[in-house]
Amino acid sequence: MAHYQRVRSTGSAAATTPLRETSGQGFVRRGYRIVPVAREERWLTNGVTPVEEHRLVMARFLGRPLTGQESVHHRSGQRDDNRLENLELWSRYQPSGQRVADKIEWAVRLLRTYAPYALVDEESLDVDDAEAIS
């Protein structure tokens, strides 16, 4: 199946190029390093092993598992460069509504998740008051 897809997309099966390269601890798939996760770190990947190394590096840095709406971007575009300084956390989640109250509620949730220190006086952020604006 994979060779058929290669022929369809590139015109060549490139039989000498492996789809998956095994390299020591883990392997490379589509340019991403896939690594096994030590038993004591599996809580960072919700029990998934093996996992993409860049996601594991970011989860280690954050000290928590990544959510389904989070992705890890390689700044240099090099998928195998998993140094923390080459990685940045992206969020795909956006509010579905366009009302001001919806956006404020979304912004407060976003700050609680990523920058709780930015919510100086959370009690003054009354989402119900925003209803009057919209």
C-alpha positions as a LaTeX table, in Angstrom:
\begin{tabular}{lrrr}
\hline
Residue & $x$ (\AA) & $y$ (\AA) & $z$ (\AA) \\
\hline
Met1 & 0.00 & 0.00 & 0.00 \\
Ala2 & 2.75 & 2.48 & 0.94 \\
His3 & 4.65 & 1.80 & $-2.28$ \\
Tyr4 & 1.47 & 2.29 & $-4.32$ \\
Gln5 & 0.92 & 5.66 & $-2.62$ \\
Arg6 & 4.53 & 6.62 & $-3.39$ \\
Val7 & 4.08 & 5.77 & $-7.06$ \\
Arg8 & 0.86 & 7.77 & $-7.21$ \\
Ser9 & 2.36 & 10.82 & $-5.49$ \\
Thr10 & 5.92 & 10.85 & $-6.87$ \\
Gly11 & 5.95 & 8.52 & $-9.84$ \\
Ser12 & 8.48 & 6.23 & $-8.17$ \\
Ala13 & 8.19 & 3.63 & $-5.45$ \\
Ala14 & 11.70 & 4.57 & $-4.23$ \\
Ala15 & 12.18 & 1.02 & $-3.04$ \\
Thr16 & 15.62 & 1.79 & $-1.61$ \\
Thr17 & 14.25 & 4.47 & 0.72 \\
Pro18 & 12.77 & 2.92 & 3.86 \\
Leu19 & 9.43 & 4.23 & 5.09 \\
Arg20 & 10.67 & 3.87 & 8.64 \\
Glu21 & 14.30 & 4.09 & 9.69 \\
Thr22 & 15.30 & 2.37 & 12.90 \\
Ser23 & 17.96 & 4.35 & 14.73 \\
Gly24 & 19.05 & 3.20 & 18.19 \\
Gln25 & 16.36 & 4.18 & 20.66 \\
Gly26 & 13.34 & 4.69 & 18.44 \\
Phe27 & 12.89 & 5.32 & 14.74 \\
Val28 & 12.16 & 8.07 & 12.22 \\
Arg29 & 8.78 & 8.36 & 10.49 \\
Arg30 & 8.10 & 11.15 & 7.99 \\
Gly31 & 11.06 & 13.06 & 9.40 \\
Tyr32 & 9.88 & 12.91 & 13.03 \\
Arg33 & 11.85 & 10.96 & 15.65 \\
Ile34 & 9.60 & 8.47 & 17.42 \\
Val35 & 10.97 & 7.36 & 20.78 \\
Pro36 & 9.94 & 4.89 & 23.48 \\
Val37 & 8.73 & 6.47 & 26.72 \\
Ala38 & 10.13 & 5.25 & 30.03 \\
Arg39 & 7.48 & 3.79 & 32.32 \\
Glu40 & 7.94 & 6.59 & 34.90 \\
Glu41 & 7.30 & 9.27 & 32.23 \\
Arg42 & 4.24 & 7.72 & 30.58 \\
Trp43 & 1.97 & 10.04 & 32.56 \\
Leu44 & 3.35 & 12.82 & 30.31 \\
Thr45 & 2.02 & 11.04 & 27.21 \\
Asn46 & $-1.23$ & 9.68 & 28.68 \\
Gly47 & 0.31 & 6.20 & 28.55 \\
Val48 & 1.19 & 6.36 & 24.86 \\
Thr49 & 4.50 & 4.81 & 23.84 \\
Pro50 & 6.27 & 5.21 & 21.47 \\
Val51 & 5.61 & 8.93 & 20.92 \\
Glu52 & 6.98 & 11.78 & 18.80 \\
Glu53 & 10.09 & 13.06 & 20.55 \\
His54 & 9.21 & 16.74 & 20.13 \\
Arg55 & 5.91 & 16.22 & 21.99 \\
Leu56 & 7.72 & 14.41 & 24.80 \\
Val57 & 10.33 & 17.18 & 25.08 \\
Met58 & 7.58 & 19.82 & 25.36 \\
Ala59 & 5.56 & 17.77 & 27.88 \\
Arg60 & 8.69 & 17.38 & 30.01 \\
Phe61 & 9.31 & 21.13 & 29.87 \\
Leu62 & 5.70 & 21.98 & 30.81 \\
Gly63 & 5.58 & 19.26 & 33.44 \\
Arg64 & 2.22 & 18.03 & 32.14 \\
Pro65 & 0.72 & 16.09 & 29.23 \\
Leu66 & $-0.19$ & 18.07 & 26.12 \\
Thr67 & $-3.87$ & 18.50 & 25.37 \\
Gly68 & $-5.53$ & 17.44 & 22.14 \\
Gln69 & $-5.69$ & 21.08 & 21.01 \\
Glu70 & $-1.95$ & 21.63 & 21.46 \\
Ser71 & 0.72 & 20.99 & 18.89 \\
Val72 & 4.49 & 21.44 & 18.97 \\
His73 & 6.02 & 23.44 & 16.12 \\
His74 & 9.64 & 23.18 & 14.96 \\
Arg75 & 10.84 & 26.77 & 14.49 \\
Ser76 & 13.59 & 25.79 & 12.05 \\
Gly77 & 11.35 & 23.46 & 10.07 \\
Gln78 & 13.72 & 20.58 & 10.82 \\
Arg79 & 11.52 & 17.81 & 12.19 \\
Asp80 & 14.43 & 15.96 & 13.77 \\
Asp81 & 15.78 & 18.98 & 15.68 \\
Asn82 & 14.03 & 18.45 & 19.01 \\
Arg83 & 16.05 & 20.84 & 21.14 \\
Leu84 & 13.72 & 22.85 & 23.37 \\
Glu85 & 14.96 & 26.14 & 21.90 \\
Asn86 & 13.77 & 24.93 & 18.47 \\
Leu87 & 10.27 & 24.04 & 19.72 \\
Glu88 & 7.25 & 26.18 & 20.45 \\
Leu89 & 3.83 & 25.29 & 21.77 \\
Trp90 & 0.87 & 26.09 & 19.51 \\
Ser91 & $-2.81$ & 25.92 & 20.34 \\
Arg92 & $-5.41$ & 25.05 & 17.70 \\
Tyr93 & $-8.40$ & 25.83 & 19.89 \\
Gln94 & $-10.44$ & 28.92 & 19.06 \\
Pro95 & $-13.85$ & 30.01 & 20.31 \\
Ser96 & $-16.71$ & 29.11 & 18.03 \\
Gly97 & $-18.79$ & 32.17 & 18.95 \\
Gln98 & $-18.09$ & 35.74 & 18.00 \\
Arg99 & $-20.03$ & 37.45 & 20.79 \\
Val100 & $-17.87$ & 39.50 & 23.12 \\
Ala101 & $-19.00$ & 37.42 & 26.11 \\
Asp102 & $-17.90$ & 34.23 & 24.34 \\
Lys103 & $-14.49$ & 35.67 & 23.52 \\
Ile104 & $-13.96$ & 36.96 & 27.06 \\
Glu105 & $-14.88$ & 33.58 & 28.52 \\
Trp106 & $-12.47$ & 31.91 & 26.08 \\
Ala107 & $-9.69$ & 34.40 & 26.92 \\
Val108 & $-10.07$ & 33.79 & 30.66 \\
Arg109 & $-9.90$ & 30.01 & 30.11 \\
Leu110 & $-6.82$ & 30.48 & 27.93 \\
Leu111 & $-5.11$ & 32.58 & 30.61 \\
Arg112 & $-6.01$ & 30.09 & 33.34 \\
Thr113 & $-4.34$ & 27.36 & 31.27 \\
Tyr114 & $-1.22$ & 29.13 & 30.00 \\
Ala115 & $-0.66$ & 32.24 & 32.15 \\
Pro116 & $-2.60$ & 32.13 & 35.42 \\
Tyr117 & $-0.26$ & 34.80 & 36.83 \\
Ala118 & $-1.77$ & 37.24 & 34.28 \\
Leu119 & $-5.15$ & 37.02 & 36.02 \\
Val120 & $-4.36$ & 39.50 & 38.77 \\
Asp121 & $-7.91$ & 39.95 & 40.08 \\
Glu122 & $-9.93$ & 37.09 & 38.63 \\
Glu123 & $-13.03$ & 38.04 & 40.65 \\
Ser124 & $-13.28$ & 41.31 & 38.72 \\
Leu125 & $-13.51$ & 39.35 & 35.46 \\
Asp126 & $-17.24$ & 38.65 & 35.53 \\
Val127 & $-18.24$ & 37.01 & 32.26 \\
Asp128 & $-21.91$ & 37.82 & 32.96 \\
Asp129 & $-21.08$ & 41.54 & 32.80 \\
Ala130 & $-19.80$ & 41.01 & 29.27 \\
Glu131 & $-23.32$ & 39.97 & 28.22 \\
Ala132 & $-24.31$ & 43.65 & 28.40 \\
Ile133 & $-21.61$ & 44.52 & 25.85 \\
Ser134 & $-22.77$ & 42.05 & 23.23 \\
\hline
\end{tabular}
